Amino acid sequence: MFFSALIAGFFAGFSPFWGLLIIIAYGFRHYQKQNIAYFATFAVSSLLSVFLIAAGKTSLALMDTVWGIGLTALIFFYYLKSTHNYHTAFMYSSGNGVLYGFVRQLLYGQFINDQISESSYQSLEMMKEMFKDNPEFLTLAEQSTQTSVTFFHNHGTAIWFMVIFFALYLGSLWLSARTKTNWNHAAFALPYWSAYLLISAMLFFLIPATRTTGANLLLIILPCFLIQGIAVSFYFWKFTTTSNRFVLFLIISVILLNYILILLLILLGIADLWLQFRQKHQQKLKSM
C-alpha cells in the first residue's frame, strides 16, 4: 500500500525529479484521505535516503527533500483538492520551485558549483586515461566539459526549477492518467501578463551586464510556454479525446526528448498568447 511512498522517499534523497514525480503521481489520494501513515512513510524513507545514500552536504539534501520536494507536493495537493484545477495546482507549486531554487542557490551556490567542478575534473581525468591516444577527442571533451561547467555554475536557479517543473508536469499527467481526476490539458493557457515577463527576460538577456540573470529568467519562463504549445497541439490533434490518458503521458514524454520539437512548441506557445488559436477556433465553431 505504501510502496510508492517508500520509492518516492528513496529517490528524494538523491534524485529530486523522480522523488517528486512519484509522490505527485501516487500521493494525492492519500492526501485526500488524510492518510498520515503514508506521508510518514515517505518522510522516514526520504530521511534514510538523505543520511545513508545522498552524497555531499547533508543539510542541502535535507532542505531539497523537505522544501524542494515535500512542500512543493503539499502545495500541489492543497490547490488540486481545493480548486479541482490542475492548472492552478501546477502553477502555484511551480512558483514554490522558483522561490526554493533562488534560496538554494543563495545558500549553497558555491558548494554546488564546487561539487560540479570536482565531478567534471574527475570525469575529465578518466577520459584522459581512456583516450590518451586521441588528442582531438580530448580537446573536444575539455571544451565541452568547460562549457557545461560554466552553464551549470551560472544557471543553478533555473536548472533546479526545470527539474521540479517537469517532475510536476509529468507527475500531474501520470496522476490524471491513473485516476478519475480529469485534467483538461488542451485548455492550459498562461495569463496575458506573462508576455511582459518574457519581454523583460529577453531585455535582460540582451544587456551584457545582466545576461546571466536574463538567461535564468528565460529558462524559467520558456518551459511554461512549452506546456502551452503542447496544449495547443493537443487541442487541434484531438489527443485529449482519447480515453487512455497513459498514452498521453507517453506521447509527452517522447516530445520532451526531441529538442527541435521542443523549440517549435515553445514558439507555438508564445504565438498562442497573442493569436489565441484555440479561442478563435471555438468562435469559428460557434458561428458555423
Sequence and secondary structure as in RCSB ss.txt:
>XXXX:A:sequence
MFFSALIAGFFAGFSPFWGLLIIIAYGFRHYQKQNIAYFATFAVSSLLSVFLIAAGKTSLALMDTVWGIGLTALI
FFYYLKSTHNYHTAFMYSSGNGVLYGFVRQLLYGQFINDQISESSYQSLEMMKEMFKDNPEFLTLAEQSTQTSVT
FFHNHGTAIWFMVIFFALYLGSLWLSARTKTNWNHAAFALPYWSAYLLISAMLFFLIPATRTTGANLLLIILPCF
LIQGIAVSFYFWKFTTTSNRFVLFLIISVILLNYILILLLILLGIADLWLQFRQKHQQKLKSM
>XXXX:A:secstr
  HHHHHHHHHHTT HHHHHHHHHHHHHHHHHTT HHHHHHHHHHHHHHHHHT  S HHHHHHIIIIIIIIHHHH
HHHHHHHH  HHHHHHHHHHHHHHHHHHHHHHHHHHHHHHHHHHHHHHHHHHHHHTTT HHHHHHHHHHHHHHHH
HHHH HHHHHHHHHHHHHHHHHHHHHHHSS    GGG    TTHHHHHHHHHHHHHSGGGHHHHHHHHHHHHHHH
HHHHHHHHHHHHTGGG S HHHHHHHHHHHTT HHHHHHHHHHHHHHHHH HHHHHHHHHHH 
